[in-house]
């Protein structure tokens, strides 16, 4: 919300004496930038800032989208996302709730295919291959693009069997014990669990369960790891360990993370994409749009779009 120190009235004449109440009445939904008079710095429709300059700096994208849009039951949820995701880096998606961050993330491994009401248009290329081409098998896509969800979801099996499950399903050959150990080491979990691999995974702490899920995803040797708010339910110590793990993993795996934590995005990511809720079509139509995308240090210190600065500084969201 806007500050309650009289600045809001000075900027926008005619508002009520209670700026918080006025903002709530005008905003309608969290994340909407309130309408402003002519001459104020908001553009009416969000646009990608310096899109061509930023994209030219990414020579080996792992993902490239063009006019990517997703609708649910015919109603658009996020529109016209065009961007390149760099290889072997961490890319963060930030923005208020309902702006389409997770929806776009799920397009990268075709998880939206599992939602009957979802419809995806535009193009998503993975190393130059159209992920939504008719001859592409979504199951094969998910073998190379792993996913870690917001809430840890270990299988009701032993720690060992959680890690071995994916490789066995895929028919991977080799020493399973070695494969399990390697995955747990990559997730910085081996020293914690090496003496209790036969124990049920539900006996682990929340942070350990989330690292187990990361290890389970790594066991199939993915090229990309998608992480949808992986630390939102964790304590600060567990969050720190996950963040340290991401820095280690990006040497071999491309990572895309959705987060509501601005500090986390600033700490871990190399590039940041800021999404917003566009209500220009009416308050009953929430449409996510990409506002700005660029190197994280520039996004947090010198954003090109006023709305990016307002969100990062906490004025809305």
C-alpha positions as CSV (number, residue, x, y, z in Angstrom):
1,X,0.0,0.0,0.0
2,X,1.0,3.6,-0.4
3,X,2.5,5.4,2.7
4,X,0.1,7.3,5.0
5,X,2.2,10.4,5.3
6,X,0.3,12.7,3.0
7,X,2.5,12.1,0.0
8,X,-0.2,10.2,-1.8
9,X,-2.7,13.2,-1.6
10,X,0.1,15.5,-2.9
11,X,0.7,13.2,-5.9
12,X,-2.9,12.5,-6.7
13,X,-5.3,15.5,-5.9
14,X,-8.8,14.7,-4.8
15,X,-8.2,11.5,-2.9
16,X,-9.7,10.9,0.5
17,X,-7.8,11.8,3.7
18,X,-7.3,8.1,4.3
19,X,-4.9,7.1,1.5
20,X,-4.9,3.4,2.5
21,X,-8.7,3.1,2.3
22,X,-8.7,5.1,-1.0
23,X,-6.0,2.8,-2.5
24,X,-8.0,-0.3,-1.5
25,X,-11.1,1.1,-3.0
26,X,-9.4,1.9,-6.3
27,X,-7.1,-1.0,-6.6
28,X,-9.7,-3.8,-6.4
29,X,-7.1,-6.5,-6.4
30,X,-3.6,-6.9,-4.9
31,X,-1.0,-5.9,-7.4
32,X,-3.0,-3.5,-9.5
33,X,-1.4,-0.2,-10.0
34,X,-4.2,2.4,-9.3
35,X,-5.3,4.7,-12.2
36,X,-3.3,7.9,-12.3
37,X,-4.0,11.3,-13.9
38,X,-2.4,12.4,-17.1
39,X,1.2,13.3,-16.7
40,X,2.0,10.7,-14.0
41,X,4.7,8.2,-14.9
42,X,2.5,5.1,-15.3
43,X,2.0,3.7,-18.8
44,X,-1.5,2.4,-19.4
45,X,-0.4,-1.1,-20.7
46,X,2.7,-2.9,-19.3
47,X,5.5,-3.3,-21.8
48,X,8.8,-5.1,-21.6
49,X,11.6,-2.6,-21.0
50,X,14.6,-2.6,-23.3
51,X,13.6,-6.0,-24.5
52,X,15.9,-6.2,-27.5
53,X,19.0,-5.1,-25.6
54,X,18.5,-7.6,-22.8
55,X,17.7,-10.5,-25.2
56,X,20.8,-9.8,-27.3
57,X,22.9,-10.4,-24.2
58,X,21.6,-14.0,-23.9
59,X,23.4,-16.0,-26.6
60,X,22.6,-19.6,-25.4
61,X,19.0,-19.6,-24.1
62,X,17.6,-22.8,-22.6
63,X,14.1,-21.4,-23.2
64,X,12.8,-18.9,-25.6
65,X,9.1,-17.8,-25.6
66,X,7.3,-15.7,-28.2
67,X,3.9,-14.3,-27.5
68,X,3.3,-17.0,-24.9
69,X,-0.3,-16.8,-23.5
70,X,-2.3,-19.1,-21.3
71,X,-6.1,-19.1,-20.8
72,X,-8.3,-21.0,-18.4
73,X,-11.8,-21.9,-19.7
74,X,-11.4,-19.3,-22.5
75,X,-10.4,-16.4,-20.1
76,X,-6.9,-15.2,-20.5
77,X,-4.7,-15.6,-17.4
78,X,-1.4,-14.3,-18.8
79,X,-0.7,-12.7,-22.2
80,X,2.1,-12.2,-24.7
81,X,5.2,-13.2,-22.7
82,X,8.3,-13.0,-24.9
83,X,11.6,-13.7,-23.3
84,X,14.8,-15.7,-23.3
85,X,15.9,-17.7,-20.3
86,X,19.7,-18.2,-20.1
87,X,21.5,-21.5,-19.8
88,X,23.3,-22.4,-16.6
89,X,22.0,-19.4,-14.7
90,X,19.2,-18.7,-12.1
91,X,16.2,-16.8,-13.4
92,X,13.7,-15.4,-10.9
93,X,10.0,-14.6,-11.6
94,X,8.6,-12.0,-9.2
95,X,5.3,-10.2,-9.0
96,X,2.1,-10.0,-7.0
97,X,-0.2,-13.0,-6.5
98,X,-2.3,-13.8,-9.6
99,X,0.1,-12.3,-12.1
100,X,0.9,-15.6,-13.9
101,X,4.4,-16.4,-12.7
102,X,3.6,-20.0,-11.8
103,X,1.5,-20.4,-14.9
104,X,4.4,-19.4,-17.2
105,X,6.7,-21.7,-15.2
106,X,4.4,-24.7,-15.8
107,X,4.6,-24.0,-19.5
108,X,8.3,-24.9,-19.5
109,X,7.6,-28.5,-18.7
110,X,4.0,-28.7,-20.1
111,X,2.5,-29.1,-16.7
112,X,-0.5,-27.0,-17.9
113,X,-1.3,-30.0,-20.2
114,X,-2.6,-31.7,-17.0
115,X,-5.3,-29.0,-16.5
116,X,-8.2,-29.6,-18.8
117,X,-9.4,-26.0,-18.8
118,X,-5.9,-24.6,-19.7
119,X,-5.1,-23.5,-23.2
120,X,-1.6,-22.4,-24.3
121,X,-0.8,-20.4,-27.4
122,X,2.4,-18.8,-28.7
123,X,5.8,-20.5,-28.8
124,X,8.0,-22.1,-26.2
125,X,11.4,-23.4,-27.5
126,X,13.7,-25.6,-25.5
127,X,17.2,-25.5,-26.9
128,X,15.5,-24.4,-30.2
129,X,12.9,-27.2,-30.2
130,X,9.2,-26.2,-30.1
131,X,8.0,-27.9,-26.9
132,X,4.4,-27.8,-28.1
133,X,4.9,-29.3,-31.5
134,X,2.7,-32.2,-32.3
135,X,5.5,-34.7,-32.4
136,X,6.9,-33.8,-28.9
137,X,6.0,-36.1,-26.1
138,X,5.3,-34.2,-22.9
139,X,6.5,-37.1,-20.7
140,X,9.9,-37.0,-22.4
141,X,10.0,-33.3,-21.9
142,X,9.5,-33.8,-18.1
143,X,12.4,-36.2,-18.0
144,X,14.8,-33.4,-18.9
145,X,13.0,-30.6,-17.0
146,X,12.5,-31.3,-13.3
147,X,10.0,-29.6,-11.1
148,X,10.1,-28.7,-7.3
149,X,6.8,-27.5,-5.8
150,X,6.0,-25.0,-3.1
151,X,5.2,-27.6,-0.5
152,X,7.5,-30.6,0.0
153,X,5.8,-33.7,-1.4
154,X,8.0,-36.8,-0.7
155,X,6.5,-40.1,-1.6
156,X,5.3,-42.4,1.3
157,X,8.4,-44.5,0.9
158,X,11.9,-44.7,2.4
159,X,14.4,-41.9,1.7
160,X,16.3,-44.4,-0.6
161,X,13.1,-45.4,-2.6
162,X,12.2,-41.7,-3.1
163,X,15.4,-41.1,-4.9
164,X,15.4,-44.4,-6.8
165,X,11.8,-44.2,-8.0
166,X,12.4,-41.9,-11.0
167,X,15.5,-43.7,-12.4
168,X,13.7,-47.0,-12.1
169,X,10.6,-45.8,-13.9
170,X,12.9,-44.4,-16.7
171,X,14.8,-47.7,-16.9
172,X,18.1,-46.1,-16.1
173,X,21.0,-48.5,-15.8
174,X,23.9,-48.6,-13.5
175,X,24.6,-48.9,-9.8
176,X,21.4,-47.7,-8.0
177,X,23.2,-47.2,-4.7
178,X,25.7,-44.9,-6.4
179,X,23.0,-43.0,-8.2
180,X,21.1,-42.4,-5.0
181,X,24.2,-41.2,-3.2
182,X,25.2,-38.9,-6.0
183,X,21.7,-37.3,-6.1
184,X,21.7,-36.8,-2.3
185,X,25.2,-35.3,-2.4
186,X,24.1,-32.9,-5.1
187,X,21.3,-31.8,-2.9
188,X,23.6,-31.4,0.1
189,X,21.6,-34.0,2.0
190,X,23.9,-37.1,2.0
191,X,25.6,-36.3,5.4
192,X,22.2,-35.8,7.0
193,X,20.6,-39.1,5.9
194,X,23.4,-41.6,5.0
195,X,22.7,-43.6,8.1
196,X,19.0,-43.8,7.8
197,X,18.3,-44.3,4.1
198,X,15.6,-47.0,4.9
199,X,13.7,-44.6,7.2
200,X,10.4,-43.2,6.0
201,X,10.8,-39.8,4.3
202,X,8.0,-38.3,6.3
203,X,10.3,-38.5,9.4
204,X,12.5,-35.7,8.0
205,X,12.2,-32.0,8.8
206,X,10.5,-29.7,6.3
207,X,13.8,-28.4,5.0
208,X,15.2,-31.9,4.6
209,X,12.0,-33.0,2.8
210,X,12.4,-30.1,0.3
211,X,16.0,-31.0,-0.3
212,X,14.9,-34.6,-0.7
213,X,12.5,-33.5,-3.4
214,X,15.3,-31.6,-5.1
215,X,17.5,-34.7,-4.9
216,X,14.6,-36.8,-6.4
217,X,14.4,-34.4,-9.3
218,X,18.2,-34.4,-9.8
219,X,18.3,-38.3,-9.8
220,X,17.0,-38.4,-13.4
221,X,19.8,-36.0,-14.4
222,X,17.6,-33.1,-15.7
223,X,18.9,-30.2,-17.8
224,X,16.6,-27.7,-16.1
225,X,15.2,-27.4,-12.6
226,X,11.9,-25.4,-12.2
227,X,11.2,-24.3,-8.6
228,X,7.8,-22.9,-7.6
229,X,8.4,-21.0,-4.3
230,X,10.5,-23.8,-2.9
231,X,11.3,-21.9,0.4
232,X,7.9,-20.3,1.2
233,X,7.1,-22.9,3.9
234,X,10.7,-23.2,5.3
235,X,12.5,-21.5,8.2
236,X,15.4,-19.1,7.6
237,X,18.1,-21.7,8.2
238,X,16.5,-24.2,5.7
239,X,15.9,-21.4,3.2
240,X,19.6,-20.5,3.4
241,X,20.6,-24.1,2.7
242,X,18.3,-24.3,-0.3
243,X,19.7,-21.0,-1.6
244,X,23.3,-22.2,-1.2
245,X,22.3,-25.4,-3.0
246,X,20.9,-23.4,-6.0
247,X,24.2,-21.5,-6.3
248,X,26.0,-24.9,-6.5
249,X,23.6,-26.5,-8.9
250,X,23.6,-23.7,-11.5
251,X,27.1,-24.9,-12.5
252,X,25.4,-27.9,-14.2
253,X,21.7,-27.1,-14.2
254,X,19.6,-24.2,-15.5
255,X,17.2,-23.0,-12.8
256,X,14.0,-20.9,-13.0
257,X,12.5,-20.0,-9.7
258,X,9.2,-18.3,-8.7
259,X,9.4,-16.3,-5.5
260,X,7.5,-13.7,-3.5
261,X,10.6,-13.0,-1.5
262,X,12.4,-9.9,-3.0
263,X,15.5,-10.5,-0.9
264,X,15.7,-14.1,-2.1
265,X,15.4,-13.0,-5.8
266,X,18.2,-10.5,-5.2
267,X,20.4,-13.0,-3.4
268,X,20.2,-16.0,-5.7
269,X,19.2,-15.0,-9.3
270,X,21.2,-13.8,-12.2
271,X,18.2,-12.4,-14.1
272,X,14.8,-11.3,-12.9
273,X,11.4,-11.1,-14.7
274,X,8.7,-8.9,-13.1
275,X,5.1,-9.7,-13.8
276,X,2.1,-7.6,-12.9
277,X,-1.8,-7.9,-12.8
278,X,-3.3,-5.9,-15.6
279,X,-6.9,-5.0,-14.9
280,X,-7.4,-2.7,-18.0
281,X,-10.0,-5.1,-19.3
282,X,-12.1,-4.7,-16.1
283,X,-11.9,-5.7,-12.5
284,X,-13.4,-9.1,-13.2
285,X,-10.6,-9.9,-15.6
286,X,-7.2,-10.5,-14.0
287,X,-4.5,-10.7,-16.8
288,X,-0.8,-11.3,-16.0
289,X,1.7,-9.4,-18.1
290,X,5.5,-9.3,-18.2
291,X,6.5,-5.7,-17.3
292,X,10.3,-5.8,-17.2
293,X,13.1,-8.4,-17.6
294,X,16.8,-8.0,-17.1
295,X,19.9,-8.6,-15.0
296,X,19.0,-8.8,-11.3
297,X,21.5,-6.2,-10.1
298,X,20.1,-3.7,-12.6
299,X,16.5,-4.6,-11.9
300,X,16.9,-4.0,-8.2
301,X,19.1,-0.9,-8.4
302,X,18.0,0.9,-11.6
303,X,14.7,-0.5,-13.0
304,X,13.5,1.0,-16.3
305,X,9.8,0.8,-15.4
306,X,8.3,2.8,-12.5
307,X,6.1,-0.1,-11.6
308,X,9.1,-2.3,-11.1
309,X,10.6,0.2,-8.6
310,X,7.2,0.5,-6.8
311,X,6.9,-3.2,-6.4
312,X,10.4,-3.9,-5.3
313,X,10.3,-1.0,-2.8
314,X,7.0,-2.3,-1.3
315,X,4.6,0.3,-2.5
316,X,2.2,-2.4,-3.7
317,X,2.0,-6.1,-4.0
